[in-house]
Amino acid sequence: MKKIIVSAFVILLILTNCSPAKKENKTKVAVTIFPLYDAAKNIAGDKIEVALVLPSGTSPHTFTLSPSDLKRVEGAKYVFYNGFGLDDWAAKISENLNAKLLNVSISLEEVCKSHNNNPHFWLNPDYFLKQCEAIKESFISMDPLNKQYYVENFQRYSESVKENALKMKEEAIRITNKNIITFHDAFPYFAEYFGLNIVGVFEESPGKLTTPKQIEEIEKVIEENNIKVVFKEPQEPAEIYKTIVADKNVKVLTLNPLGDGENIKSYNDLIKYNIEAILYGEGID
C-alpha cells in the first residue's frame, strides 16, 4: 500500500512539473509610429507588451486604418500617439479597442506652435527625449510597482540617444552645403538640431500635388544655393523629381523621417541614416 501511495505522489509531482507555466498577463500598449515604438519597447522591457500600428513604408499623414491593423494591436489597453495632426487616426484605434489615448507630446505644445504647428518633434533628439520621458511616466502610472525598472530602462535608453546624437552632430559638421531640399516638411526639427537649413520643400501639404509654378520656384532655389541633391522619402519613387532632375541635373536620394524596424532598426539608426545620406549626397565618406 505504501508503494502505491509513493508512486502516486511521484506521478503527481512529475505532472505538476511538466504542466505549462501560466502565461503572464501583460498590459498591452499600441504605439502609432516607429520612433515612439522603439522608445516604448526599450523602456517597457519585458514588463509591458508593445505593438506598432503604422506599417513599414507608410506615411502617417495618408494612413487609413484597416481591419488587419486593428488585429495587430488587438487587446491594447492604451494607445500612445504623437498628436498635433500627425496621427489623428489613433482616435479610431482607441474607439475600436476601448483603449485610453495618451499623447506623448503634450510637453511640446509650445514648441509646435512656434514651428508653424509642425508635429515631427522626434527628429530633434532633445524633443524626442521629452516624448520618451512621457512614455516612462505613463508606464509608471500603469505599473507603479515596477517604477524603478522603467526609470533604469529610460536612463539607459536616453543615454544611448544622447551619445548617438552628439556623435552625429560631430558628423554633421562635415556637411559643406548646409542647405537642403526635402520632399515634405518633416525635417525642420532635425535641421535645427544638426545645424542645417531647409531651403525648399517639394510637397507643401501631404498628398497635395506640386504645381508647375512650385517646381519653377524650387529650381530657382537649387540654382541660388548650388544644390546638387534633392531628397525624397521612402514611400515615394524618384520619378516625382523627374522634371527637376532633367532641368537641373541633380541627384535624388532618400531621407527617412520614421524608420521601419527592418532596414532602420532603431531610433539611433534613423538619425545616423539621415546624416549619412546627406554626407553621401555630397560625396563625403
C-alpha positions in Angstrom: 0.0 0.0 0.0 2.9 2.3 0.9 4.5 1.7 -2.5 1.2 2.6 -4.3 1.0 5.9 -2.3 4.6 6.8 -3.0 4.2 6.0 -6.8 1.0 8.2 -6.9 2.9 11.0 -5.3 5.8 10.8 -7.8 3.4 10.8 -10.7 1.6 13.8 -9.3 5.0 15.6 -8.9 6.0 14.9 -12.5 2.7 16.0 -13.9 2.9 19.2 -11.9 6.5 20.0 -13.1 5.5 19.2 -16.7 2.4 21.4 -16.7 2.9 24.5 -18.9 3.7 27.7 -17.0 0.8 30.1 -16.6 1.2 32.9 -19.2 1.9 36.2 -17.6 -1.0 38.7 -18.3 1.0 41.7 -19.5 -0.6 45.1 -20.2 -0.5 45.8 -24.0 0.2 49.2 -25.5 -0.3 50.2 -29.1 2.1 52.9 -30.5 1.4 54.8 -33.7 4.8 55.4 -35.2 8.2 53.6 -35.2 10.4 56.1 -33.3 7.9 56.2 -30.4 7.5 52.4 -30.6 11.3 52.0 -30.4 11.3 54.1 -27.2 8.3 52.4 -25.7 9.8 48.9 -26.3 13.1 49.8 -24.8 11.6 51.4 -21.7 8.9 48.7 -21.2 11.4 45.9 -21.4 9.7 42.6 -20.5 7.0 44.1 -18.3 4.6 45.6 -20.9 3.8 44.3 -24.4 4.3 47.0 -27.1 2.7 46.8 -30.6 3.4 49.1 -33.6 0.4 50.4 -35.6 1.9 52.1 -38.7 3.1 49.5 -41.3 6.6 49.9 -42.8 6.8 52.3 -45.7 3.6 54.1 -44.9 3.1 57.8 -44.3 1.2 58.7 -41.1 -0.3 61.6 -43.0 -2.1 59.4 -45.5 -2.6 56.2 -43.5 -6.0 54.6 -43.4 -6.7 52.2 -40.6 -7.6 48.7 -41.8 -9.1 45.6 -40.0 -5.6 43.9 -40.2 -4.1 46.9 -38.4 -6.6 46.6 -35.6 -6.0 42.9 -35.4 -2.3 43.6 -34.9 -2.9 45.8 -31.8 -5.9 43.8 -30.5 -6.0 43.7 -26.7 -4.2 47.0 -26.3 -5.4 49.0 -23.2 -3.6 52.2 -24.2 -2.7 54.0 -27.4 0.4 56.2 -27.4 0.4 58.7 -30.2 2.4 61.7 -31.3 -0.5 64.1 -31.8 -0.8 67.6 -33.3 -2.3 66.4 -36.5 0.3 63.7 -37.4 -1.7 60.6 -36.3 -5.3 61.6 -35.6 -6.3 58.1 -36.7 -5.2 57.0 -33.2 -8.6 58.1 -32.0 -10.2 55.3 -34.2 -8.0 52.7 -32.6 -8.9 53.9 -29.2 -12.6 53.8 -30.0 -12.4 50.3 -31.6 -10.4 48.8 -28.8 -11.9 50.8 -25.9 -8.4 51.9 -25.1 -7.1 55.0 -23.4 -5.4 57.6 -25.7 -2.1 59.1 -24.4 -0.5 62.0 -26.3 3.3 61.7 -25.5 4.0 65.2 -27.0 1.9 67.3 -24.6 5.0 69.0 -23.1 5.9 70.1 -26.7 2.8 72.1 -27.4 4.6 75.5 -27.3 7.4 74.1 -29.5 4.8 73.0 -32.0 3.1 76.5 -32.0 6.5 78.2 -32.6 7.3 75.9 -35.5 4.2 76.5 -37.6 2.3 73.6 -36.0 4.9 71.1 -37.3 4.4 67.7 -35.4 7.7 65.9 -36.4 9.3 66.5 -33.0 11.2 63.2 -32.7 13.7 64.2 -35.4 15.3 66.5 -32.9 16.8 64.2 -30.2 16.2 66.7 -27.5 12.5 66.8 -28.2 12.4 63.0 -28.7 13.7 62.6 -25.2 10.8 64.6 -23.8 8.5 62.2 -25.6 10.5 59.3 -24.0 10.0 60.8 -20.6 6.3 61.0 -21.1 6.3 57.3 -22.1 8.3 56.4 -19.0 5.9 58.3 -16.7 2.9 56.6 -18.4 4.4 53.2 -17.7 5.0 54.1 -14.1 1.3 55.2 -13.8 0.2 51.9 -15.3 2.5 49.8 -13.2 3.8 51.7 -10.1 5.3 48.5 -8.5 7.9 48.4 -11.3 8.7 52.1 -11.2 12.5 51.6 -10.7 12.6 49.2 -13.6 11.2 51.8 -16.0 13.3 54.5 -14.6 16.5 52.5 -15.2 15.5 51.4 -18.7 14.7 55.1 -19.5 18.1 56.2 -18.3 19.9 53.6 -20.3 17.9 54.4 -23.5 18.2 58.2 -23.1 21.9 57.9 -22.6 22.3 55.9 -25.8 20.1 58.5 -27.7 22.3 61.4 -26.3 25.5 59.6 -27.2 24.4 58.8 -30.7 23.0 62.4 -31.3 26.3 64.0 -30.2 28.3 61.7 -32.4 26.0 62.6 -35.4 26.3 66.3 -34.6 30.0 65.9 -35.0 29.5 64.2 -38.3 27.1 66.9 -39.5 29.9 69.5 -39.1 31.5 67.8 -42.2 28.4 68.7 -44.4 29.7 71.5 -46.6 26.4 72.8 -48.1 24.0 73.1 -45.2 21.1 74.0 -47.5 18.8 71.1 -48.4 15.6 70.4 -50.2 13.2 67.8 -48.7 10.1 66.1 -50.0 7.8 67.3 -47.3 8.1 69.5 -44.3 9.2 66.7 -41.9 12.7 67.9 -41.1 12.7 71.4 -39.6 13.5 70.0 -36.1 16.2 67.7 -37.5 17.7 70.7 -39.3 17.5 72.8 -36.2 19.4 70.3 -34.1 22.1 69.5 -36.7 22.7 73.0 -38.0 21.1 72.5 -41.4 18.9 74.9 -43.4 15.9 73.7 -45.3 15.6 76.0 -48.3 12.8 74.2 -50.2 10.0 71.6 -49.7 8.7 69.7 -52.7 5.3 68.8 -51.2 4.0 71.6 -49.1 0.9 69.7 -47.8 0.6 65.9 -47.5 -1.0 64.4 -50.6 -1.1 67.7 -52.4 0.4 67.7 -55.9 3.2 70.1 -56.6 2.3 72.7 -59.2 4.5 73.8 -62.2 4.9 77.2 -60.5 6.2 75.5 -57.3 8.6 73.4 -59.4 9.9 76.5 -61.0 10.5 78.1 -57.6 12.3 75.0 -56.4 14.6 75.1 -59.4 15.4 78.7 -58.7 16.3 77.8 -55.1 18.6 75.0 -56.5 20.4 77.5 -58.6 20.8 80.1 -55.8 22.0 77.6 -53.3 24.2 75.5 -55.6 22.3 72.3 -54.6 23.4 69.0 -56.2 21.0 66.7 -54.4 17.3 66.7 -53.6 15.7 64.3 -51.0 12.6 62.2 -51.3 11.1 59.8 -48.8 11.0 56.0 -48.8 7.3 55.7 -50.0 7.9 58.0 -53.0 9.5 57.0 -56.3 12.4 59.0 -57.6 10.3 60.0 -60.6 8.5 62.6 -58.5 11.5 64.8 -59.2 11.9 63.9 -62.9 11.3 67.5 -64.2 13.8 69.0 -61.7 16.3 66.2 -62.4 16.0 66.8 -66.2 16.3 70.6 -65.8 18.9 70.9 -63.2 20.9 67.6 -63.3 20.6 66.9 -59.6 20.7 63.6 -57.8 17.7 62.2 -55.9 18.4 60.5 -52.6 16.2 59.4 -49.7 15.8 60.8 -46.2 13.6 58.8 -43.8 11.5 60.6 -41.2 10.3 57.4 -39.5 12.4 54.3 -39.8 10.7 50.9 -40.1 12.2 48.4 -37.8 13.5 46.4 -40.8 16.2 48.4 -42.7 16.4 51.0 -40.0 16.1 49.0 -36.8 16.1 51.7 -34.1 15.8 55.4 -33.4 19.5 55.8 -33.3 19.8 54.1 -36.7 17.3 56.6 -38.0 19.3 59.6 -37.0 22.5 58.0 -38.2 20.9 57.0 -41.6 19.8 60.6 -42.3 23.1 62.3 -41.5 24.9 59.7 -43.6 22.5 60.1 -46.5 23.3 63.9 -46.6 27.0 63.3 -46.4 26.8 60.7 -49.1 24.9 63.2 -51.3 28.0 65.4 -51.0 30.3 62.6 -51.8 31.7 62.5 -48.3 32.5 59.1 -46.8 
